[in-house]
Amino acid sequence: MSPRLSAEVLRILKPFWLSVALATLLGIVSGLSVTALLATMNDALNREGGATARLALLFAGLCILTLACSTLSNLLTNRVGQKVIARMRQELAAKILVAPIEQLERYRAHRLIPVLLNDIGTISGFALSVAPMVISLTVTLGCLSYLALLSWHILLLTLLTVVIGGGAQYLAHAIGLRSLQAARDGEDELQKHYQAISAGAKELRIQRERRHTMLERHIKGTTESICRANIRAATIFVSAETFGSMLFFAVIGMVIAFQALGSATDKSVLGGFILVMLYMKGPLEQLITTIPSISRAEVAFRRVAELSQRFSSPEPHLLLSEPPATDSTLHSIELHRLGYDYPEVEGSSAFHLGPVDLEIRQGDIVFIVGENGCGKTTLIKVLLGLYEPHQGEIRLNGQRVDAEHRDDYRQLFTTIFSDYYLFDDLAPGKQRLPAEAEKYLRRLDIAHKVSIRDGAFSTTDLSTGQRKRLALINAWLEERPVLVFDEWAADQDPAFRRVFYTELLPELKRQGKTIIVISHDDRYFDIADQLVHMHAGKVVSERVAGKEVPA
C-alpha cells in the first residue's frame, strides 16, 4: 500500500477510530483464539489417553469466543464501511457544490459521475477491508508463533515460503496496476458514450451510419478494451495467488517427505504443522486477495484526489448553514473595465471578453444581443458572479463586489439559462408558496397540464418550451430583484413569444424587477431600456432609452 493511500485511509477512518479500534481488537482476539484452537486440537489429537473433559471445555470456550469476537468485529466493520461511504459522498458533493463553475464545465459529467458512483465505492470498500486484513494478519502471525514453538526448522521453511509468495504478489500488484488504470480510463470513455446514446437517442435513430459506428466502434470497442484490461489484471493476480497456494502444498509435501525418509521430526510436530499450514492458508489467501482491491483503491484515489484538487474552491463559506443577513437593495450594477480570458485550446486562439463598461440601473430592461459566440453568455456568467473576472471589477450600488461578498451578490439574481436545469421543488427555503403560484400556471397557459402539489410541480415531463415556462414560474416565486433570461423565448411559439416580450417583461418591470435578456428577436428590441450589442467579446454599441451611446 502506497504512503499516499495509507494516509487517505487513515484520514477517512479517523472520525470512526473508536469503532475501528474496537473492531480490530475484537478481530485480533478472534485470530488469537483460532491459534489457540489449533493448538488445542493438535494437543487433543496427540495426547496419550485421548482428550480430557478440561480440554473439551477449553475447546468449547475458545469456539464461542472466536465466533462472538468475529461476528462483532464484522458487524462493526460493516457499520464503519457504510459510514465511510456516506461521508465521502457528502464530502465530494460539497466540493462540487462550491466548485468554481468554469472548473465544473471543463471537467465534464462523463468523468465526474464515475468518480461519484464507482471510485468512492472502491475506496470505501477497501477501507471496509482494513479490519479483516488486520484479523488475517493476526491469525497468520499467531500461526507462525505456534510453528516457532513446534520447530524452528519448519518455521524458517514456512517463512521462506511466505517471502517468495509475497514477492510474487508484489510483482503482480505492480504489473496489474497498469491494467487496472487502463480499465478505469476506459470506464470514463464508456460513460461518455452512454450519455451520447441517451441524449442523442433521436439523432441516432435517424442516422444509421452514426448508430452503427456508436455501437460497433465506440461501445463495443471501449467495452472490449475494458474487458481485456480487466482480464489481464485478473490473470496476473490469479496466477500469483495460484503460485502461492502451490508453494504452501509444496512445503507440506517436503515436510511429509522428510518424515517418510526417516527424519527425526516428532509425529505431534508434523501433525501440528500440517494443521496450522492448512488453516493459515485461508488468512494468507485473504491477505493476498486484498492486493487487487489495494490496486483498485490506488487508481480510485488518484481520480478522487484529482477531482478534489480541481475543485478547490476560493469560496469555502458557500455551505454555511446560517449565512449572514445581507442587504438585497439594488440601485445599480456597474461593470468597470471587465475582462475574462478562456484558457487556450490547441488549434485555435483563446477567447477574450472585454474590456466591458456597463451600468444597469434598478428597474431597467436590458437586452444583450449579437451573433452566436460573441460572448453574451460569458458576459452574463461574469455579471452573475459565476465566473471570477480576470480584469476589472463589478460594483453594486457603487461598492466593489469582492470574493468574500460574491455569493451574497449572486442572491440578487434569478436565472434561466439556455441550458437550464428545472428542479422539481419550488422556491426552497420558503415556509409556504405565494398564493399567486397557481395564477402563474394559468398566466403561462400551462395549468391544464401541471399543478403544484406539496411544494413541487406535479410533472415536468413536458416540451422544452413548456418546461421553460415552469422555470419562469420558479423565477417569479423566488422574488429576487433581478431576472436573467438567456434565450428564454427561443423555444416558444410565435404567439407566446409576443406575450413574453410585450406583456410579461413590462409587467415584471412594473413590479420593480430589473431584467436582463439575451435575445436574437430583433423585432422586440424597442422594448429594452438598454440595448447592448456585442461582437467578438466586446461591446460595439449601446442604446439607452432610444439614444445611441458610443461603446
FILUMDO-38329 format. One record per residue (C-alpha): z, y, x; residue in three letters; residue number from 1. Coordinates in Angstrom, 2 decimals, decimal comma. Layout:
FILUMDO-38329
REC      zz      yy      xx resn resi
REC       Z       Y       X  ALA  NUM
...
***
This chain:
FILUMDO-38329
REC      zz      yy      xx resn resi
REC    0,00    0,00    0,00  MET    1
REC   -1,01    3,38    1,47  SER    2
REC    1,69    6,03    2,05  PRO    3
REC   -0,04    8,28   -0,48  ARG    4
REC    0,04    5,64   -3,19  LEU    5
REC    3,65    4,78   -2,35  SER    6
REC    4,64    8,44   -2,66  ALA    7
REC    2,85    8,75   -6,00  GLU    8
REC    4,52    5,60   -7,39  VAL    9
REC    7,93    6,91   -6,31  LEU   10
REC    7,14   10,25   -7,98  ARG   11
REC    6,20    8,76  -11,34  ILE   12
REC    9,13    6,34  -11,27  LEU   13
REC   11,70    8,97  -10,23  LYS   14
REC   12,64   10,07  -13,81  PRO   15
REC   13,42    6,43  -14,61  PHE   16
REC   15,12    5,49  -11,35  TRP   17
REC   18,24    4,11  -13,06  LEU   18
REC   16,25    1,70  -15,23  SER   19
REC   14,01    0,75  -12,30  VAL   20
REC   17,03    0,16  -10,06  ALA   21
REC   18,75   -1,97  -12,73  LEU   22
REC   15,56   -3,98  -13,42  ALA   23
REC   15,09   -4,54   -9,70  THR   24
REC   18,73   -5,54   -9,19  LEU   25
REC   18,54   -8,00  -12,07  LEU   26
REC   15,32   -9,34  -10,61  GLY   27
REC   16,94   -9,80   -7,21  ILE   28
REC   19,85  -11,68   -8,80  VAL   29
REC   17,32  -13,81  -10,67  SER   30
REC   15,47  -14,54   -7,43  GLY   31
REC   18,61  -15,44   -5,54  LEU   32
REC   19,70  -17,65   -8,44  SER   33
REC   16,40  -19,51   -8,19  VAL   34
REC   17,02  -20,10   -4,48  THR   35
REC   20,50  -21,41   -5,29  ALA   36
REC   18,96  -23,65   -7,98  LEU   37
REC   16,59  -25,15   -5,42  LEU   38
REC   19,45  -25,80   -3,02  ALA   39
REC   21,48  -27,40   -5,83  THR   40
REC   18,56  -29,59   -6,88  MET   41
REC   17,99  -30,72   -3,29  ASN   42
REC   21,70  -31,45   -2,92  ASP   43
REC   21,73  -33,48   -6,14  ALA   44
REC   18,66  -35,48   -5,12  LEU   45
REC   20,02  -36,38   -1,71  ASN   46
REC   23,79  -36,68   -2,42  ARG   47
REC   25,23  -40,14   -1,98  GLU   48
REC   26,53  -41,46   -5,28  GLY   49
REC   24,34  -39,04   -7,30  GLY   50
REC   25,11  -35,74   -8,94  ALA   51
REC   28,66  -34,85   -9,97  THR   52
REC   29,88  -33,07  -13,11  ALA   53
REC   30,66  -29,98  -10,99  ARG   54
REC   27,12  -29,97   -9,66  LEU   55
REC   25,73  -30,29  -13,20  ALA   56
REC   27,83  -27,32  -14,41  LEU   57
REC   26,72  -25,27  -11,42  LEU   58
REC   23,10  -26,11  -12,19  PHE   59
REC   23,53  -25,12  -15,86  ALA   60
REC   25,24  -21,85  -14,93  GLY   61
REC   22,51  -20,95  -12,46  LEU   62
REC   19,83  -21,70  -15,10  CYS   63
REC   21,48  -19,38  -17,62  ILE   64
REC   21,95  -16,65  -15,01  LEU   65
REC   18,33  -16,94  -13,88  THR   66
REC   16,91  -16,79  -17,41  LEU   67
REC   19,18  -13,91  -18,52  ALA   68
REC   18,51  -11,75  -15,46  CYS   69
REC   14,77  -12,47  -15,52  SER   70
REC   14,47  -11,64  -19,24  THR   71
REC   16,46   -8,40  -18,97  LEU   72
REC   14,53   -7,37  -15,87  SER   73
REC   11,18   -7,92  -17,61  ASN   74
REC   12,28   -6,02  -20,74  LEU   75
REC   13,49   -3,05  -18,68  LEU   76
REC   10,32   -3,10  -16,58  THR   77
REC    8,13   -3,08  -19,68  ASN   78
REC   10,08   -0,14  -21,11  ARG   79
REC    9,68    1,82  -17,89  VAL   80
REC    5,97    1,00  -17,77  GLY   81
REC    5,37    2,33  -21,27  GLN   82
REC    7,37    5,48  -20,48  LYS   83
REC    5,31    5,98  -17,32  VAL   84
REC    2,05    5,69  -19,26  ILE   85
REC    3,22    8,23  -21,84  ALA   86
REC    4,48   10,65  -19,18  ARG   87
REC    1,31   10,51  -17,07  MET   88
REC   -0,89   11,06  -20,10  ARG   89
REC    1,22   14,05  -21,10  GLN   90
REC    1,12   15,49  -17,58  GLU   91
REC   -2,66   15,22  -17,30  LEU   92
REC   -3,20   16,55  -20,83  ALA   93
REC   -1,01   19,53  -19,93  ALA   94
REC   -3,05   20,15  -16,77  LYS   95
REC   -6,27   20,08  -18,79  ILE   96
REC   -4,86   22,43  -21,44  LEU   97
REC   -4,08   25,09  -18,83  VAL   98
REC   -7,04   24,42  -16,51  ALA   99
REC   -9,48   27,29  -15,92  PRO  100
REC  -12,40   26,94  -18,32  ILE  101
REC  -15,05   27,05  -15,59  GLU  102
REC  -13,40   24,06  -13,88  GLN  103
REC  -13,43   22,07  -17,12  LEU  104
REC  -17,07   22,94  -17,77  GLU  105
REC  -18,13   21,78  -14,31  ARG  106
REC  -16,10   18,58  -14,27  TYR  107
REC  -17,95   17,12  -17,29  ARG  108
REC  -16,47   14,96  -20,05  ALA  109
REC  -18,06   11,71  -18,82  HIS  110
REC  -15,87   11,94  -15,71  ARG  111
REC  -12,79   13,28  -17,46  LEU  112
REC  -12,45   10,67  -20,21  ILE  113
REC  -12,36    7,59  -17,89  PRO  114
REC   -9,57    9,22  -15,88  VAL  115
REC   -7,51    9,80  -19,02  LEU  116
REC   -8,16    6,37  -20,51  LEU  117
REC   -8,70    3,98  -17,59  ASN  118
REC   -7,24    5,38  -14,39  ASP  119
REC   -3,88    6,32  -15,89  ILE  120
REC   -3,57    2,82  -17,32  GLY  121
REC   -4,43    1,31  -13,93  THR  122
REC   -1,78    3,34  -12,08  ILE  123
REC    0,76    2,74  -14,82  SER  124
REC    0,03   -1,00  -14,74  GLY  125
REC    0,65   -1,00  -11,02  PHE  126
REC    3,91    0,91  -11,48  ALA  127
REC    4,83   -1,71  -14,09  LEU  128
REC    4,36   -4,45  -11,47  SER  129
REC    6,63   -2,89   -8,84  VAL  130
REC    9,82   -4,60  -10,11  ALA  131
REC    8,15   -8,07  -10,41  PRO  132
REC    6,84   -7,56   -6,87  MET  133
REC   10,39   -6,91   -5,66  VAL  134
REC   11,59  -10,03   -7,52  ILE  135
REC    8,85  -12,17   -5,95  SER  136
REC    9,65  -10,75   -2,53  LEU  137
REC   13,35  -11,54   -3,05  THR  138
REC   12,59  -15,12   -4,07  VAL  139
REC   10,33  -15,52   -1,04  THR  140
REC   12,97  -14,16    1,37  LEU  141
REC   15,62  -16,32   -0,27  GLY  142
REC   13,46  -19,41    0,12  CYS  143
REC   12,77  -18,57    3,76  LEU  144
REC   16,51  -18,12    4,35  SER  145
REC   17,18  -21,55    2,86  TYR  146
REC   14,46  -23,01    5,08  LEU  147
REC   16,26  -21,47    8,06  ALA  148
REC   19,36  -23,41    7,07  LEU  149
REC   17,34  -26,62    6,79  LEU  150
REC   15,33  -26,39   10,03  SER  151
REC   14,29  -23,59   12,39  TRP  152
REC   11,19  -25,53   13,40  HIS  153
REC    9,99  -25,76    9,81  ILE  154
REC   10,85  -22,07    9,23  LEU  155
REC    8,69  -20,99   12,20  LEU  156
REC    5,80  -23,10   10,93  LEU  157
REC    6,18  -21,58    7,45  THR  158
REC    6,34  -18,04    8,83  LEU  159
REC    3,16  -18,65   10,80  LEU  160
REC    1,50  -19,78    7,58  THR  161
REC    2,68  -16,66    5,74  VAL  162
REC    1,44  -14,36    8,56  VAL  163
REC   -2,01  -15,98    8,64  ILE  164
REC   -2,29  -15,87    4,84  GLY  165
REC   -1,03  -12,28    4,76  GLY  166
REC   -3,61  -11,26    7,36  GLY  167
REC   -6,36  -12,79    5,23  ALA  168
REC   -5,09  -10,85    2,23  GLN  169
REC   -5,00   -7,60    4,21  TYR  170
REC   -8,63   -8,05    5,22  LEU  171
REC   -9,52   -8,89    1,61  ALA  172
REC   -7,82   -5,68    0,46  HIS  173
REC   -9,71   -3,55    2,98  ALA  174
REC  -13,10   -5,08    2,18  ILE  175
REC  -12,61   -5,45   -1,59  GLY  176
REC  -11,51   -1,82   -1,97  LEU  177
REC  -15,05   -0,63   -1,26  ARG  178
REC  -16,46   -2,81   -4,02  SER  179
REC  -13,81   -1,61   -6,48  LEU  180
REC  -14,64    2,00   -5,59  GLN  181
REC  -18,33    1,33   -6,28  ALA  182
REC  -17,42   -0,25   -9,64  ALA  183
REC  -15,26    2,75  -10,54  ARG  184
REC  -18,10    5,17   -9,74  ASP  185
REC  -20,32    3,09  -11,99  GLY  186
REC  -17,80    3,47  -14,84  GLU  187
REC  -18,28    7,25  -14,71  ASP  188
REC  -22,04    6,83  -14,86  GLU  189
REC  -21,76    4,36  -17,75  LEU  190
REC  -19,55    6,78  -19,69  GLN  191
REC  -22,29    9,39  -19,28  LYS  192
REC  -24,89    7,02  -20,74  HIS  193
REC  -22,59    6,08  -23,63  TYR  194
REC  -22,25    9,74  -24,51  GLN  195
REC  -26,04   10,09  -24,38  ALA  196
REC  -26,70    7,22  -26,80  ILE  197
REC  -24,12    8,67  -29,21  SER  198
REC  -25,02   12,37  -29,04  ALA  199
REC  -28,76   11,69  -28,72  GLY  200
REC  -28,98    8,90  -31,31  ALA  201
REC  -31,62   10,70  -33,42  LYS  202
REC  -33,83   11,55  -30,44  GLU  203
REC  -33,58    8,01  -29,09  LEU  204
REC  -34,57    6,57  -32,45  ARG  205
REC  -37,74    8,68  -32,42  ILE  206
REC  -38,66    8,36  -28,73  GLN  207
REC  -39,46    4,72  -27,99  ARG  208
REC  -40,03    5,09  -24,24  GLU  209
REC  -36,81    7,01  -23,74  ARG  210
REC  -34,93    4,45  -25,84  ARG  211
REC  -36,17    1,55  -23,71  HIS  212
REC  -35,53    3,49  -20,49  THR  213
REC  -31,99    4,21  -21,63  MET  214
REC  -31,29    0,54  -22,31  LEU  215
REC  -33,23   -1,19  -19,54  GLU  216
REC  -32,81    1,22  -16,65  ARG  217
REC  -29,66    3,20  -17,35  HIS  218
REC  -27,36    0,97  -19,45  ILE  219
REC  -28,40   -2,42  -18,06  LYS  220
REC  -28,83   -1,10  -14,53  GLY  221
REC  -25,39    0,52  -14,45  THR  222
REC  -23,59   -2,37  -16,13  THR  223
REC  -25,23   -4,87  -13,76  GLU  224
REC  -24,20   -2,72  -10,79  SER  225
REC  -20,58   -2,61  -12,04  ILE  226
REC  -20,71   -6,36  -12,68  CYS  227
REC  -21,97   -7,11   -9,15  ARG  228
REC  -19,32   -4,86   -7,55  ALA  229
REC  -16,51   -6,47   -9,55  ASN  230
REC  -17,82   -9,98   -8,78  ILE  231
REC  -17,92   -9,14   -5,06  ARG  232
REC  -14,35   -7,85   -5,18  ALA  233
REC  -13,14  -10,87   -7,19  ALA  234
REC  -14,91  -13,27   -4,82  THR  235
REC  -13,19  -11,68   -1,83  ILE  236
REC   -9,73  -11,72   -3,43  PHE  237
REC  -10,02  -15,22   -4,89  VAL  238
REC  -11,33  -16,62   -1,58  SER  239
REC   -8,37  -15,10    0,26  ALA  240
REC   -5,97  -16,49   -2,37  GLU  241
REC   -7,54  -19,96   -2,12  THR  242
REC   -7,27  -19,81    1,67  PHE  243
REC   -3,56  -19,01    1,35  GLY  244
REC   -2,99  -21,92   -1,05  SER  245
REC   -4,83  -24,27    1,31  MET  246
REC   -2,57  -23,15    4,16  LEU  247
REC    0,51  -23,99    2,10  PHE  248
REC   -0,63  -27,50    1,33  PHE  249
REC   -1,80  -27,95    4,93  ALA  250
REC    1,68  -27,10    6,22  VAL  251
REC    3,32  -29,51    3,76  ILE  252
REC    0,83  -32,18    4,85  GLY  253
REC    1,59  -31,54    8,51  MET  254
REC    5,37  -31,92    7,99  VAL  255
REC    4,85  -35,12    5,99  ILE  256
REC    2,56  -36,41    8,75  ALA  257
REC    5,21  -35,68   11,39  PHE  258
REC    7,72  -37,61    9,30  GLN  259
REC    5,28  -40,54    8,97  ALA  260
REC    4,70  -40,54   12,72  LEU  261
REC    8,38  -41,07   13,34  GLY  262
REC    9,66  -37,52   13,68  SER  263
REC   13,43  -37,13   13,53  ALA  264
REC   13,22  -34,88   10,51  THR  265
REC   16,01  -35,75    8,08  ASP  266
REC   14,94  -37,01    4,65  LYS  267
REC   17,01  -34,35    2,86  SER  268
REC   15,42  -31,67    5,05  VAL  269
REC   11,94  -32,93    4,22  LEU  270
REC   12,73  -33,08    0,51  GLY  271
REC   14,25  -29,61    0,53  GLY  272
REC   11,27  -28,22    2,49  PHE  273
REC    8,71  -29,63    0,05  ILE  274
REC   10,74  -28,47   -2,95  LEU  275
REC   11,13  -24,95   -1,55  VAL  276
REC    7,49  -24,67   -0,46  MET  277
REC    6,15  -25,77   -3,82  LEU  278
REC    8,38  -23,30   -5,61  TYR  279
REC    7,83  -20,46   -3,12  MET  280
REC    4,09  -20,79   -3,62  LYS  281
REC    4,44  -19,18   -7,09  GLY  282
REC    6,18  -15,93   -5,98  PRO  283
REC    3,92  -15,64   -2,94  LEU  284
REC    0,82  -16,02   -5,11  GLU  285
REC    2,23  -13,37   -7,46  GLN  286
REC    2,57  -11,04   -4,47  LEU  287
REC   -0,97  -11,90   -3,42  ILE  288
REC   -2,42  -11,33   -6,91  THR  289
REC   -0,98   -7,81   -6,89  THR  290
REC   -3,26   -6,91   -3,98  ILE  291
REC   -6,28   -6,28   -6,27  PRO  292
REC   -4,05   -4,15   -8,51  SER  293
REC   -2,96   -2,18   -5,43  ILE  294
REC   -6,63   -1,63   -4,56  SER  295
REC   -7,47   -0,53   -8,09  ARG  296
REC   -4,42    1,73   -8,16  ALA  297
REC   -5,57    3,41   -4,95  GLU  298
REC   -9,01    4,04   -6,44  VAL  299
REC   -7,48    5,31   -9,69  ALA  300
REC   -5,03    7,54   -7,86  PHE  301
REC   -7,85    9,19   -5,93  ARG  302
REC   -9,50   10,07   -9,24  ARG  303
REC   -6,29   11,34  -10,81  VAL  304
REC   -5,48   13,32   -7,65  ALA  305
REC   -8,99   14,82   -7,67  GLU  306
REC   -8,56   15,85  -11,30  LEU  307
REC   -5,11   17,31  -10,62  SER  308
REC   -6,42   19,25   -7,64  GLN  309
REC   -9,43   20,58   -9,52  ARG  310
REC   -7,32   21,62  -12,48  PHE  311
REC   -4,71   23,57  -10,55  SER  312
REC   -4,13   26,49  -12,89  SER  313
REC   -3,22   30,03  -11,85  PRO  314
REC   -1,51   30,37  -15,25  GLU  315
REC    1,29   27,78  -15,34  PRO  316
REC    3,10   29,73  -18,07  HIS  317
REC    0,50   28,81  -20,71  LEU  318
REC    2,60   25,96  -22,12  LEU  319
REC    5,84   27,87  -22,53  LEU  320
REC    7,41   26,69  -25,79  SER  321
REC    8,55   30,19  -26,73  GLU  322
REC    6,09   32,77  -25,39  PRO  323
REC    7,33   36,35  -25,24  PRO  324
REC    6,57   38,59  -28,18  ALA  325
REC    3,52   40,74  -27,45  THR  326
REC    2,09   43,89  -28,93  ASP  327
REC   -1,05   42,93  -30,86  SER  328
REC   -2,08   46,55  -31,46  THR  329
REC   -5,68   47,20  -30,45  LEU  330
REC   -7,14   50,64  -29,87  HIS  331
REC   -9,81   49,90  -27,28  SER  332
REC  -11,06   47,33  -24,81  ILE  333
REC  -12,81   48,61  -21,69  GLU  334
REC  -14,85   46,66  -19,17  LEU  335
REC  -14,91   48,58  -15,90  HIS  336
REC  -17,49   47,52  -13,27  ARG  337
REC  -17,01   43,96  -14,45  LEU  338
REC  -18,70   41,18  -12,46  GLY  339
REC  -18,74   37,39  -12,34  TYR  340
REC  -20,57   35,03   -9,96  ASP  341
REC  -21,53   31,43  -10,67  TYR  342
REC  -21,49   29,02   -7,72  PRO  343
REC  -24,83   28,39   -6,06  GLU  344
REC  -26,88   25,45   -7,32  VAL  345
REC  -29,21   23,64   -4,94  GLU  346
REC  -32,79   24,71   -5,55  GLY  347
REC  -32,00   27,92   -7,42  SER  348
REC  -30,22   31,20   -6,80  SER  349
REC  -26,74   31,77   -8,19  ALA  350
REC  -26,48   33,77  -11,44  PHE  351
REC  -24,58   37,06  -11,20  HIS  352
REC  -23,17   39,01  -14,13  LEU  353
REC  -22,60   42,72  -13,76  GLY  354
REC  -21,56   45,24  -12,98  PRO  355
REC  -20,86   45,85  -16,67  VAL  356
REC  -19,25   49,00  -18,08  ASP  357
REC  -18,49   48,81  -21,78  LEU  358
REC  -15,98   50,25  -24,24  GLU  359
REC  -15,19   48,53  -27,55  ILE  360
REC  -13,10   50,55  -29,99  ARG  361
REC  -10,94   49,25  -32,80  GLN  362
REC  -12,99   48,66  -35,97  GLY  363
REC  -16,38   48,58  -34,17  ASP  364
REC  -19,13   46,11  -34,91  ILE  365
REC  -20,68   45,34  -31,52  VAL  366
REC  -23,92   43,36  -31,15  PHE  367
REC  -24,71   41,84  -27,75  ILE  368
REC  -28,40   40,99  -27,59  VAL  369
REC  -31,02   39,81  -25,10  GLY  370
REC  -33,17   36,85  -24,14  GLU  371
REC  -31,74   33,38  -23,57  ASN  372
REC  -29,98   33,07  -20,22  GLY  373
REC  -29,44   36,79  -19,74  CYS  374
REC  -25,64   36,42  -19,56  GLY  375
REC  -24,48   37,15  -23,12  LYS  376
REC  -22,16   34,15  -23,43  THR  377
REC  -20,89   34,61  -19,88  THR  378
REC  -20,03   38,23  -20,71  LEU  379
REC  -18,15   37,06  -23,79  ILE  380
REC  -16,18   34,46  -21,81  LYS  381
REC  -15,15   37,09  -19,27  VAL  382
REC  -14,36   39,57  -22,05  LEU  383
REC  -12,14   36,98  -23,76  LEU  384
REC  -10,27   36,26  -20,53  GLY  385
REC  -11,61   32,69  -20,35  LEU  386
REC  -13,29   33,44  -17,02  TYR  387
REC  -11,39   35,50  -14,48  GLU  388
REC  -13,62   38,42  -13,37  PRO  389
REC  -14,63   38,37   -9,72  HIS  390
REC  -15,19   42,11   -9,65  GLN  391
REC  -13,91   44,99  -11,74  GLY  392
REC  -11,28   44,79  -14,44  GLU  393
REC  -10,57   44,63  -18,18  ILE  394
REC   -8,42   47,34  -19,74  ARG  395
REC   -6,61   47,00  -23,05  LEU  396
REC   -5,61   50,34  -24,57  ASN  397
REC   -6,15   51,90  -21,15  GLY  398
REC   -3,92   49,36  -19,30  GLN  399
REC   -5,36   46,82  -16,86  ARG  400
REC   -5,12   43,21  -18,04  VAL  401
REC   -3,65   41,27  -15,11  ASP  402
REC   -3,29   37,49  -14,64  ALA  403
REC    0,29   37,49  -15,93  GLU  404
REC   -0,71   39,00  -19,28  HIS  405
REC   -4,18   37,50  -19,63  ARG  406
REC   -3,07   34,82  -22,11  ASP  407
REC   -1,30   37,46  -24,24  ASP  408
REC   -4,58   39,38  -24,23  TYR  409
REC   -6,51   36,30  -25,40  ARG  410
REC   -4,34   36,08  -28,51  GLN  411
REC   -6,15   39,14  -29,87  LEU  412
REC   -9,31   37,12  -30,42  PHE  413
REC  -10,63   34,53  -32,82  THR  414
REC  -13,90   33,00  -31,64  THR  415
REC  -16,69   30,83  -32,95  ILE  416
REC  -18,88   29,81  -30,04  PHE  417
REC  -22,35   28,34  -30,39  SER  418
REC  -20,85   25,04  -29,16  ASP  419
REC  -17,66   25,50  -31,19  TYR  420
REC  -15,20   22,72  -31,96  TYR  421
REC  -13,95   22,52  -35,54  LEU  422
REC  -10,30   21,47  -35,79  PHE  423
REC   -9,18   19,78  -39,00  ASP  424
REC   -5,89   21,63  -39,33  ASP  425
REC   -5,90   25,28  -40,38  LEU  426
REC   -4,03   28,12  -38,66  ALA  427
REC   -1,41   26,07  -36,78  PRO  428
REC    1,93   27,82  -36,45  GLY  429
REC    1,82   29,41  -39,88  LYS  430
REC    4,53   28,30  -42,30  GLN  431
REC    2,11   28,50  -45,21  ARG  432
REC   -1,53   29,33  -45,61  LEU  433
REC   -2,52   32,63  -47,23  PRO  434
REC   -3,39   32,46  -50,90  ALA  435
REC   -6,92   33,60  -50,01  GLU  436
REC   -7,73   30,26  -48,36  ALA  437
REC   -9,29   28,74  -51,49  GLU  438
REC  -11,00   32,06  -52,22  LYS  439
REC  -12,72   31,91  -48,83  TYR  440
REC  -14,12   28,47  -49,66  LEU  441
REC  -15,70   29,88  -52,79  ARG  442
REC  -16,81   33,03  -50,98  ARG  443
REC  -18,72   30,93  -48,45  LEU  444
REC  -20,19   28,65  -51,14  ASP  445
REC  -18,52   25,52  -49,79  ILE  446
REC  -15,76   24,88  -52,37  ALA  447
REC  -17,87   22,25  -54,13  HIS  448
REC  -17,72   20,05  -51,02  LYS  449
REC  -14,45   20,87  -49,28  VAL  450
REC  -10,90   21,59  -50,38  SER  451
REC   -7,71   22,32  -48,46  ILE  452
REC   -5,00   19,66  -48,60  ARG  453
REC   -1,75   19,67  -46,64  ASP  454
REC   -2,93   22,47  -44,38  GLY  455
REC   -6,23   20,79  -43,41  ALA  456
REC   -9,80   20,55  -44,64  PHE  457
REC  -10,39   17,53  -46,88  SER  458
REC  -13,55   16,74  -44,87  THR  459
REC  -15,60   18,14  -42,00  THR  460
REC  -18,48   15,68  -42,44  ASP  461
REC  -20,99   18,40  -43,29  LEU  462
REC  -24,15   20,02  -41,97  SER  463
REC  -23,95   22,25  -38,89  THR  464
REC  -24,28   25,40  -40,96  GLY  465
REC  -21,57   24,34  -43,40  GLN  466
REC  -19,22   23,38  -40,57  ARG  467
REC  -19,70   26,86  -39,15  LYS  468
REC  -18,62   28,27  -42,49  ARG  469
REC  -15,41   26,25  -42,23  LEU  470
REC  -14,94   27,64  -38,73  ALA  471
REC  -15,28   31,13  -40,20  LEU  472
REC  -12,53   30,31  -42,72  ILE  473
REC  -10,34   29,27  -39,80  ASN  474
REC  -11,11   32,60  -38,16  ALA  475
REC  -10,17   34,51  -41,32  TRP  476
REC   -6,89   32,67  -41,71  LEU  477
REC   -5,79   33,28  -38,11  GLU  478
REC   -5,68   37,01  -38,98  GLU  479
REC   -6,34   38,29  -35,47  ARG  480
REC   -7,70   41,78  -34,81  PRO  481
REC  -10,94   40,78  -33,00  VAL  482
REC  -13,52   38,27  -34,24  LEU  483
REC  -16,24   36,99  -31,90  VAL  484
REC  -19,35   35,24  -33,23  PHE  485
REC  -21,73   33,55  -30,79  ASP  486
REC  -24,98   32,94  -32,69  GLU  487
REC  -22,97   32,10  -35,83  TRP  488
REC  -25,85   32,81  -38,21  ALA  489
REC  -28,42   30,76  -36,30  ALA  490
REC  -27,69   27,63  -38,38  ASP  491
REC  -27,52   29,37  -41,78  GLN  492
REC  -30,28   29,57  -44,36  ASP  493
REC  -32,02   32,98  -44,67  PRO  494
REC  -30,13   33,92  -47,85  ALA  495
REC  -26,70   33,22  -46,41  PHE  496
REC  -27,69   34,81  -43,10  ARG  497
REC  -28,32   38,03  -45,00  ARG  498
REC  -24,96   37,67  -46,74  VAL  499
REC  -23,26   37,27  -43,35  PHE  500
REC  -24,77   40,41  -41,86  TYR  501
REC  -24,87   42,71  -44,87  THR  502
REC  -21,74   41,64  -46,77  GLU  503
REC  -19,27   39,64  -44,67  LEU  504
REC  -19,39   41,73  -41,48  LEU  505
REC  -18,97   45,07  -43,33  PRO  506
REC  -16,15   43,52  -45,38  GLU  507
REC  -14,35   42,44  -42,20  LEU  508
REC  -14,86   45,91  -40,76  LYS  509
REC  -13,25   47,46  -43,85  ARG  510
REC  -10,26   45,17  -43,24  GLN  511
REC   -9,86   46,83  -39,84  GLY  512
REC  -11,30   43,99  -37,79  LYS  513
REC  -13,17   44,55  -34,54  THR  514
REC  -16,27   42,36  -34,49  ILE  515
REC  -18,38   41,19  -31,55  ILE  516
REC  -21,60   39,35  -32,37  VAL  517
REC  -24,11   37,63  -30,09  ILE  518
REC  -27,34   37,64  -32,06  SER  519
REC  -31,13   37,41  -31,95  HIS  520
REC  -31,53   38,64  -35,56  ASP  521
REC  -33,16   42,00  -34,76  ASP  522
REC  -33,71   42,84  -38,44  ARG  523
REC  -29,93   43,34  -38,78  TYR  524
REC  -29,31   45,29  -35,56  PHE  525
REC  -28,88   48,54  -37,54  ASP  526
REC  -25,55   47,18  -38,88  ILE  527
REC  -23,99   47,49  -35,42  ALA  528
REC  -21,89   50,45  -34,32  ASP  529
REC  -22,84   49,44  -30,77  GLN  530
REC  -25,93   47,55  -29,67  LEU  531
REC  -25,59   46,22  -26,12  VAL  532
REC  -28,89   44,94  -24,71  HIS  533
REC  -28,66   42,64  -21,66  MET  534
REC  -31,20   41,41  -19,13  HIS  535
REC  -30,61   39,22  -16,05  ALA  536
REC  -26,85   39,67  -16,17  GLY  537
REC  -26,89   43,46  -16,58  LYS  538
REC  -26,62   45,88  -19,48  VAL  539
REC  -30,02   47,57  -19,58  VAL  540
REC  -29,44   49,75  -22,62  SER  541
REC  -26,75   50,56  -25,15  GLU  542
REC  -26,94   52,24  -28,54  ARG  543
REC  -23,82   53,75  -30,04  VAL  544
REC  -23,91   54,86  -33,70  ALA  545
REC  -27,67   55,31  -33,65  GLY  546
REC  -27,82   57,11  -30,29  LYS  547
REC  -29,26   55,59  -27,14  GLU  548
REC  -26,85   55,61  -24,20  VAL  549
REC  -28,14   55,04  -20,62  PRO  550
REC  -26,85   51,85  -19,01  ALA  551
***
